[in-house]
Amino acid sequence: MAQPMPTKTVVMDRINDALLMTPLAKARVWNPFTSIAEGNTSGFSAPPTQAAPSVPEPITDSKKFDTIKLTEKPSILRSAKSIKFLKEEEGWDQMTSDRFDQLKVASKKGYVDTGIRLMGFKAGVCTMFTCAAIGFLAKNSELLDAGSVVELFQYVDGMSGHAFAVVDRASGGTANDVATWGTACYVIDPWYARHRLTQPGNNPVKDIDGTQGSPFYEAGYIGFLNGAKARISQVTFTQAELRQMGHV
């Protein structure tokens, strides 16, 4: 007999507990936001260093080969070369529609691979925290519900380029409207959690729905998300994709 699906709170609780046992829970922040910090930022911040690997820019799911702008090609080529999809001497002439579709898949795998390598990093920016969290989920995909969907989100209005992960957003939900993400949705944002000293703020997992008294809901965090004028879902990973990428 099939086992019943665990409740959302159980899933959030096990992911949160697991993340609190990783170096992400103690990693320092290169770019602290005093507006969201509890206490003095010197307790969790650190000066930038180049010791950690950079995070590759994954190609947005919605990007199509025939709509790529001339100004976008250099960054796509850099991404392709950073994950060894193209050789250093290769240029845009080697890119075709089919190869571009292959590159999109490879860039997702390259992002997860980087996240797995970053899981033990000691300090960084939000893009590194989120990449490492998604890498952690790839290596521990059983923490997610079967069929869950994890999206890499980012701000696109110039608000410091914040990155975070959104899980199980409602299919009809609008990326730029948090209120439409649905009651099943929750967020993973270990970078934000490092700014906070008390629960639920210092939990890396955040509930979007505050109507049921969730221990993972923080109104201040929802306000932080709503502070951005525009945000997008950049790349989507199913639980099955993360499991495969994390165990290759």
Summary of the structure (lengths in Angstrom):
residues: 248
radius of gyration: 18.1
end to end distance: 30.0
largest distance: 56.3
contacts: 743
relative contact order: 0.18
helix: 40%
strand: 13%
